[in-house]
Amino acid sequence: MELKQTELSKWLKGIIVFAGLIGAALCFWIVPALGKETARENPGLSGLFRPCLTFVWITAVPFYFALWKSWQICREIAKDNSFCRENGKRLRDIGALAVSESLLYFAAAVILLILKLLHPGVLLLILFIIFAGTAAAVVCAALSHLVEKACDLKQENDLTI
């Protein structure tokens, strides 16, 4: 089954919207609820609720910028202009945003370690986020390179015809 450009774009946009909704649920419902529960069970950690929640909200910024860049890529795909320089740059930008996300969580792990508050479960979650961000950055760098090479080939073809 072959998807047309517009169908592919619609599916990708649906995934982007779903990811945005999951991110919003995490930021505004799940993480605050878990934080309040943790603060209730461990009164000594209640002072960390607001800083941790603020950190989660700050780390949502690169995530939503990456979703916005992804949406722009989908618009180009719908126009049958997948292999353009702009998409290559957008993929590089998404990779940089993924690296920034990984660096933010690495810094958080270091701070929690210094404060002797790094719970093993939190460490595993942070390591997963760092790994996912790094993997996304590598994939985006490779895709950016491929899109730019395809753009070069397309331009050469347009000149020879």
Rosetta constraint file for C-alpha pairs under 8 A:
AtomPair CA 3 CA 7 HARMONIC 5.90 0.50
AtomPair CA 3 CA 8 HARMONIC 5.79 0.50
AtomPair CA 4 CA 8 HARMONIC 6.07 0.50
AtomPair CA 5 CA 9 HARMONIC 6.08 0.50
AtomPair CA 5 CA 77 HARMONIC 6.00 0.50
AtomPair CA 5 CA 78 HARMONIC 5.22 0.50
AtomPair CA 5 CA 79 HARMONIC 7.52 0.50
AtomPair CA 5 CA 80 HARMONIC 6.16 0.50
AtomPair CA 6 CA 10 HARMONIC 6.16 0.50
AtomPair CA 6 CA 77 HARMONIC 7.23 0.50
AtomPair CA 6 CA 78 HARMONIC 4.54 0.50
AtomPair CA 6 CA 79 HARMONIC 7.60 0.50
AtomPair CA 7 CA 11 HARMONIC 6.24 0.50
AtomPair CA 7 CA 78 HARMONIC 7.89 0.50
AtomPair CA 8 CA 12 HARMONIC 6.15 0.50
AtomPair CA 8 CA 77 HARMONIC 7.81 0.50
AtomPair CA 8 CA 78 HARMONIC 7.63 0.50
AtomPair CA 9 CA 13 HARMONIC 6.03 0.50
AtomPair CA 9 CA 74 HARMONIC 5.08 0.50
AtomPair CA 9 CA 75 HARMONIC 6.94 0.50
AtomPair CA 9 CA 77 HARMONIC 6.02 0.50
AtomPair CA 9 CA 78 HARMONIC 5.41 0.50
AtomPair CA 10 CA 14 HARMONIC 6.12 0.50
AtomPair CA 10 CA 74 HARMONIC 7.86 0.50
AtomPair CA 11 CA 15 HARMONIC 6.35 0.50
AtomPair CA 12 CA 16 HARMONIC 6.22 0.50
AtomPair CA 12 CA 74 HARMONIC 6.76 0.50
AtomPair CA 13 CA 17 HARMONIC 6.15 0.50
AtomPair CA 13 CA 71 HARMONIC 6.38 0.50
AtomPair CA 13 CA 74 HARMONIC 6.67 0.50
AtomPair CA 14 CA 18 HARMONIC 6.12 0.50
AtomPair CA 15 CA 19 HARMONIC 6.09 0.50
AtomPair CA 16 CA 20 HARMONIC 6.15 0.50
AtomPair CA 16 CA 67 HARMONIC 6.26 0.50
AtomPair CA 16 CA 70 HARMONIC 7.48 0.50
AtomPair CA 16 CA 71 HARMONIC 7.17 0.50
AtomPair CA 17 CA 21 HARMONIC 6.20 0.50
AtomPair CA 18 CA 22 HARMONIC 6.18 0.50
AtomPair CA 19 CA 23 HARMONIC 6.07 0.50
AtomPair CA 20 CA 24 HARMONIC 6.14 0.50
AtomPair CA 20 CA 64 HARMONIC 7.17 0.50
AtomPair CA 20 CA 67 HARMONIC 7.38 0.50
AtomPair CA 21 CA 25 HARMONIC 6.10 0.50
AtomPair CA 22 CA 26 HARMONIC 6.17 0.50
AtomPair CA 23 CA 27 HARMONIC 6.11 0.50
AtomPair CA 23 CA 60 HARMONIC 7.48 0.50
AtomPair CA 24 CA 28 HARMONIC 5.85 0.50
AtomPair CA 24 CA 29 HARMONIC 7.71 0.50
AtomPair CA 25 CA 29 HARMONIC 5.17 0.50
AtomPair CA 25 CA 30 HARMONIC 6.16 0.50
AtomPair CA 26 CA 30 HARMONIC 4.76 0.50
AtomPair CA 26 CA 31 HARMONIC 5.52 0.50
AtomPair CA 27 CA 31 HARMONIC 5.80 0.50
AtomPair CA 27 CA 32 HARMONIC 7.18 0.50
AtomPair CA 27 CA 53 HARMONIC 7.91 0.50
AtomPair CA 27 CA 56 HARMONIC 6.62 0.50
AtomPair CA 27 CA 57 HARMONIC 6.29 0.50
AtomPair CA 27 CA 60 HARMONIC 7.61 0.50
AtomPair CA 28 CA 32 HARMONIC 6.33 0.50
AtomPair CA 29 CA 33 HARMONIC 6.07 0.50
AtomPair CA 30 CA 34 HARMONIC 6.11 0.50
AtomPair CA 31 CA 35 HARMONIC 5.91 0.50
AtomPair CA 31 CA 53 HARMONIC 7.30 0.50
AtomPair CA 32 CA 36 HARMONIC 6.07 0.50
AtomPair CA 32 CA 53 HARMONIC 6.75 0.50
AtomPair CA 33 CA 37 HARMONIC 6.19 0.50
AtomPair CA 34 CA 38 HARMONIC 6.07 0.50
AtomPair CA 35 CA 39 HARMONIC 6.08 0.50
AtomPair CA 35 CA 49 HARMONIC 5.91 0.50
AtomPair CA 35 CA 53 HARMONIC 7.73 0.50
AtomPair CA 36 CA 40 HARMONIC 6.08 0.50
AtomPair CA 36 CA 46 HARMONIC 7.91 0.50
AtomPair CA 36 CA 49 HARMONIC 7.11 0.50
AtomPair CA 37 CA 41 HARMONIC 6.19 0.50
AtomPair CA 38 CA 42 HARMONIC 5.87 0.50
AtomPair CA 38 CA 45 HARMONIC 7.57 0.50
AtomPair CA 38 CA 46 HARMONIC 7.68 0.50
AtomPair CA 39 CA 43 HARMONIC 5.36 0.50
AtomPair CA 39 CA 44 HARMONIC 7.50 0.50
AtomPair CA 39 CA 45 HARMONIC 5.59 0.50
AtomPair CA 39 CA 46 HARMONIC 4.30 0.50
AtomPair CA 39 CA 47 HARMONIC 7.98 0.50
AtomPair CA 39 CA 49 HARMONIC 6.83 0.50
AtomPair CA 40 CA 46 HARMONIC 7.21 0.50
AtomPair CA 42 CA 46 HARMONIC 6.90 0.50
AtomPair CA 45 CA 49 HARMONIC 7.22 0.50
AtomPair CA 47 CA 51 HARMONIC 7.91 0.50
AtomPair CA 48 CA 52 HARMONIC 5.92 0.50
AtomPair CA 49 CA 53 HARMONIC 6.08 0.50
AtomPair CA 50 CA 54 HARMONIC 5.98 0.50
AtomPair CA 51 CA 55 HARMONIC 6.12 0.50
AtomPair CA 52 CA 56 HARMONIC 6.30 0.50
AtomPair CA 53 CA 57 HARMONIC 6.31 0.50
AtomPair CA 54 CA 58 HARMONIC 6.15 0.50
AtomPair CA 55 CA 59 HARMONIC 6.18 0.50
AtomPair CA 56 CA 60 HARMONIC 6.33 0.50
AtomPair CA 57 CA 61 HARMONIC 7.06 0.50
AtomPair CA 59 CA 63 HARMONIC 6.98 0.50
AtomPair CA 59 CA 101 HARMONIC 6.31 0.50
AtomPair CA 59 CA 104 HARMONIC 7.15 0.50
AtomPair CA 60 CA 64 HARMONIC 6.17 0.50
AtomPair CA 61 CA 65 HARMONIC 6.23 0.50
AtomPair CA 62 CA 66 HARMONIC 6.10 0.50
AtomPair CA 62 CA 97 HARMONIC 5.41 0.50
AtomPair CA 62 CA 98 HARMONIC 7.33 0.50
AtomPair CA 62 CA 100 HARMONIC 7.35 0.50
AtomPair CA 62 CA 101 HARMONIC 6.55 0.50
AtomPair CA 63 CA 67 HARMONIC 6.36 0.50
AtomPair CA 63 CA 97 HARMONIC 7.23 0.50
AtomPair CA 63 CA 98 HARMONIC 7.61 0.50
AtomPair CA 63 CA 101 HARMONIC 7.63 0.50
AtomPair CA 64 CA 68 HARMONIC 6.16 0.50
AtomPair CA 65 CA 69 HARMONIC 6.25 0.50
AtomPair CA 65 CA 94 HARMONIC 7.92 0.50
AtomPair CA 65 CA 97 HARMONIC 7.67 0.50
AtomPair CA 66 CA 70 HARMONIC 6.09 0.50
AtomPair CA 66 CA 93 HARMONIC 7.63 0.50
AtomPair CA 66 CA 94 HARMONIC 5.08 0.50
AtomPair CA 66 CA 97 HARMONIC 6.50 0.50
AtomPair CA 66 CA 98 HARMONIC 7.90 0.50
AtomPair CA 67 CA 71 HARMONIC 6.14 0.50
AtomPair CA 68 CA 72 HARMONIC 6.43 0.50
AtomPair CA 69 CA 73 HARMONIC 6.41 0.50
AtomPair CA 69 CA 90 HARMONIC 5.91 0.50
AtomPair CA 69 CA 91 HARMONIC 7.78 0.50
AtomPair CA 69 CA 93 HARMONIC 7.77 0.50
AtomPair CA 69 CA 94 HARMONIC 6.84 0.50
AtomPair CA 70 CA 74 HARMONIC 6.31 0.50
AtomPair CA 70 CA 90 HARMONIC 7.57 0.50
AtomPair CA 70 CA 91 HARMONIC 7.94 0.50
AtomPair CA 70 CA 94 HARMONIC 7.80 0.50
AtomPair CA 71 CA 75 HARMONIC 6.40 0.50
AtomPair CA 72 CA 76 HARMONIC 6.57 0.50
AtomPair CA 73 CA 77 HARMONIC 6.28 0.50
AtomPair CA 73 CA 82 HARMONIC 7.43 0.50
AtomPair CA 73 CA 87 HARMONIC 5.76 0.50
AtomPair CA 73 CA 90 HARMONIC 7.25 0.50
AtomPair CA 74 CA 78 HARMONIC 6.19 0.50
AtomPair CA 75 CA 79 HARMONIC 6.45 0.50
AtomPair CA 76 CA 80 HARMONIC 6.38 0.50
AtomPair CA 76 CA 81 HARMONIC 5.07 0.50
AtomPair CA 76 CA 82 HARMONIC 5.63 0.50
AtomPair CA 76 CA 87 HARMONIC 7.69 0.50
AtomPair CA 77 CA 81 HARMONIC 5.44 0.50
AtomPair CA 77 CA 82 HARMONIC 4.61 0.50
AtomPair CA 82 CA 87 HARMONIC 7.02 0.50
AtomPair CA 82 CA 147 HARMONIC 7.81 0.50
AtomPair CA 83 CA 87 HARMONIC 6.81 0.50
AtomPair CA 83 CA 88 HARMONIC 7.69 0.50
AtomPair CA 83 CA 147 HARMONIC 5.20 0.50
AtomPair CA 83 CA 148 HARMONIC 6.90 0.50
AtomPair CA 83 CA 150 HARMONIC 5.94 0.50
AtomPair CA 83 CA 151 HARMONIC 5.04 0.50
AtomPair CA 83 CA 154 HARMONIC 7.95 0.50
AtomPair CA 84 CA 88 HARMONIC 6.62 0.50
AtomPair CA 84 CA 147 HARMONIC 6.86 0.50
AtomPair CA 84 CA 148 HARMONIC 6.83 0.50
AtomPair CA 84 CA 151 HARMONIC 5.34 0.50
AtomPair CA 85 CA 89 HARMONIC 6.23 0.50
AtomPair CA 85 CA 147 HARMONIC 7.46 0.50
AtomPair CA 85 CA 148 HARMONIC 5.89 0.50
AtomPair CA 85 CA 151 HARMONIC 6.59 0.50
AtomPair CA 86 CA 90 HARMONIC 6.04 0.50
AtomPair CA 87 CA 91 HARMONIC 6.06 0.50
AtomPair CA 87 CA 144 HARMONIC 7.40 0.50
AtomPair CA 87 CA 147 HARMONIC 7.21 0.50
AtomPair CA 88 CA 92 HARMONIC 6.35 0.50
AtomPair CA 88 CA 143 HARMONIC 7.52 0.50
AtomPair CA 88 CA 144 HARMONIC 4.36 0.50
AtomPair CA 88 CA 145 HARMONIC 6.93 0.50
AtomPair CA 88 CA 147 HARMONIC 5.54 0.50
AtomPair CA 88 CA 148 HARMONIC 5.60 0.50
AtomPair CA 89 CA 93 HARMONIC 6.15 0.50
AtomPair CA 89 CA 144 HARMONIC 6.89 0.50
AtomPair CA 90 CA 94 HARMONIC 6.16 0.50
AtomPair CA 90 CA 144 HARMONIC 7.95 0.50
AtomPair CA 91 CA 95 HARMONIC 6.20 0.50
AtomPair CA 91 CA 140 HARMONIC 5.31 0.50
AtomPair CA 91 CA 141 HARMONIC 6.89 0.50
AtomPair CA 91 CA 143 HARMONIC 7.01 0.50
AtomPair CA 91 CA 144 HARMONIC 5.30 0.50
AtomPair CA 92 CA 96 HARMONIC 6.23 0.50
AtomPair CA 92 CA 140 HARMONIC 6.19 0.50
AtomPair CA 92 CA 141 HARMONIC 5.85 0.50
AtomPair CA 92 CA 144 HARMONIC 5.99 0.50
AtomPair CA 93 CA 97 HARMONIC 6.17 0.50
AtomPair CA 94 CA 98 HARMONIC 6.18 0.50
AtomPair CA 94 CA 137 HARMONIC 7.22 0.50
AtomPair CA 94 CA 140 HARMONIC 6.78 0.50
AtomPair CA 95 CA 99 HARMONIC 6.27 0.50
AtomPair CA 95 CA 136 HARMONIC 6.44 0.50
AtomPair CA 95 CA 137 HARMONIC 3.90 0.50
AtomPair CA 95 CA 138 HARMONIC 7.02 0.50
AtomPair CA 95 CA 139 HARMONIC 7.79 0.50
AtomPair CA 95 CA 140 HARMONIC 5.19 0.50
AtomPair CA 95 CA 141 HARMONIC 6.30 0.50
AtomPair CA 96 CA 100 HARMONIC 6.19 0.50
AtomPair CA 96 CA 137 HARMONIC 6.64 0.50
AtomPair CA 97 CA 101 HARMONIC 6.21 0.50
AtomPair CA 97 CA 137 HARMONIC 7.96 0.50
AtomPair CA 98 CA 102 HARMONIC 6.29 0.50
AtomPair CA 98 CA 133 HARMONIC 4.74 0.50
AtomPair CA 98 CA 134 HARMONIC 6.64 0.50
AtomPair CA 98 CA 136 HARMONIC 6.35 0.50
AtomPair CA 98 CA 137 HARMONIC 5.52 0.50
AtomPair CA 99 CA 103 HARMONIC 6.14 0.50
AtomPair CA 99 CA 133 HARMONIC 5.97 0.50
AtomPair CA 99 CA 134 HARMONIC 6.06 0.50
AtomPair CA 99 CA 137 HARMONIC 6.14 0.50
AtomPair CA 100 CA 104 HARMONIC 6.13 0.50
AtomPair CA 101 CA 105 HARMONIC 6.40 0.50
AtomPair CA 101 CA 130 HARMONIC 7.56 0.50
AtomPair CA 101 CA 133 HARMONIC 6.50 0.50
AtomPair CA 102 CA 106 HARMONIC 6.09 0.50
AtomPair CA 102 CA 129 HARMONIC 6.67 0.50
AtomPair CA 102 CA 130 HARMONIC 4.46 0.50
AtomPair CA 102 CA 131 HARMONIC 7.61 0.50
AtomPair CA 102 CA 133 HARMONIC 5.36 0.50
AtomPair CA 102 CA 134 HARMONIC 6.64 0.50
AtomPair CA 103 CA 107 HARMONIC 6.07 0.50
AtomPair CA 103 CA 130 HARMONIC 7.52 0.50
AtomPair CA 104 CA 108 HARMONIC 6.23 0.50
AtomPair CA 105 CA 109 HARMONIC 6.17 0.50
AtomPair CA 105 CA 126 HARMONIC 6.11 0.50
AtomPair CA 105 CA 129 HARMONIC 7.34 0.50
AtomPair CA 105 CA 130 HARMONIC 6.61 0.50
AtomPair CA 106 CA 110 HARMONIC 6.32 0.50
AtomPair CA 106 CA 126 HARMONIC 7.33 0.50
AtomPair CA 106 CA 130 HARMONIC 6.96 0.50
AtomPair CA 107 CA 111 HARMONIC 6.19 0.50
AtomPair CA 108 CA 112 HARMONIC 6.07 0.50
AtomPair CA 109 CA 113 HARMONIC 5.98 0.50
AtomPair CA 109 CA 118 HARMONIC 6.91 0.50
AtomPair CA 109 CA 123 HARMONIC 6.92 0.50
AtomPair CA 109 CA 126 HARMONIC 6.97 0.50
AtomPair CA 110 CA 114 HARMONIC 6.13 0.50
AtomPair CA 111 CA 115 HARMONIC 6.19 0.50
AtomPair CA 112 CA 116 HARMONIC 5.97 0.50
AtomPair CA 112 CA 117 HARMONIC 4.99 0.50
AtomPair CA 112 CA 118 HARMONIC 4.96 0.50
AtomPair CA 113 CA 117 HARMONIC 5.98 0.50
AtomPair CA 113 CA 118 HARMONIC 5.14 0.50
AtomPair CA 118 CA 122 HARMONIC 6.50 0.50
AtomPair CA 118 CA 123 HARMONIC 6.31 0.50
AtomPair CA 119 CA 123 HARMONIC 6.15 0.50
AtomPair CA 120 CA 124 HARMONIC 6.20 0.50
AtomPair CA 121 CA 125 HARMONIC 6.34 0.50
AtomPair CA 122 CA 126 HARMONIC 6.10 0.50
AtomPair CA 123 CA 127 HARMONIC 6.03 0.50
AtomPair CA 124 CA 128 HARMONIC 6.13 0.50
AtomPair CA 125 CA 129 HARMONIC 6.27 0.50
AtomPair CA 126 CA 130 HARMONIC 6.12 0.50
AtomPair CA 127 CA 131 HARMONIC 6.04 0.50
AtomPair CA 128 CA 132 HARMONIC 6.04 0.50
AtomPair CA 129 CA 133 HARMONIC 6.01 0.50
AtomPair CA 130 CA 134 HARMONIC 6.06 0.50
AtomPair CA 131 CA 135 HARMONIC 6.02 0.50
AtomPair CA 132 CA 136 HARMONIC 6.03 0.50
AtomPair CA 133 CA 137 HARMONIC 6.14 0.50
AtomPair CA 134 CA 138 HARMONIC 6.28 0.50
AtomPair CA 135 CA 139 HARMONIC 6.19 0.50
AtomPair CA 136 CA 140 HARMONIC 6.00 0.50
AtomPair CA 137 CA 141 HARMONIC 6.09 0.50
AtomPair CA 138 CA 142 HARMONIC 6.26 0.50
AtomPair CA 139 CA 143 HARMONIC 6.09 0.50
AtomPair CA 140 CA 144 HARMONIC 5.84 0.50
AtomPair CA 141 CA 145 HARMONIC 6.24 0.50
AtomPair CA 142 CA 146 HARMONIC 6.28 0.50
AtomPair CA 143 CA 147 HARMONIC 5.99 0.50
AtomPair CA 144 CA 148 HARMONIC 6.14 0.50
AtomPair CA 145 CA 149 HARMONIC 6.20 0.50
AtomPair CA 146 CA 150 HARMONIC 6.08 0.50
AtomPair CA 147 CA 151 HARMONIC 6.06 0.50
AtomPair CA 148 CA 152 HARMONIC 6.25 0.50
AtomPair CA 149 CA 153 HARMONIC 6.30 0.50
AtomPair CA 150 CA 154 HARMONIC 6.05 0.50
AtomPair CA 151 CA 155 HARMONIC 6.15 0.50
AtomPair CA 152 CA 156 HARMONIC 6.21 0.50
AtomPair CA 153 CA 157 HARMONIC 6.14 0.50
AtomPair CA 154 CA 158 HARMONIC 6.18 0.50
AtomPair CA 155 CA 159 HARMONIC 6.29 0.50
AtomPair CA 156 CA 160 HARMONIC 6.32 0.50
AtomPair CA 157 CA 161 HARMONIC 6.34 0.50
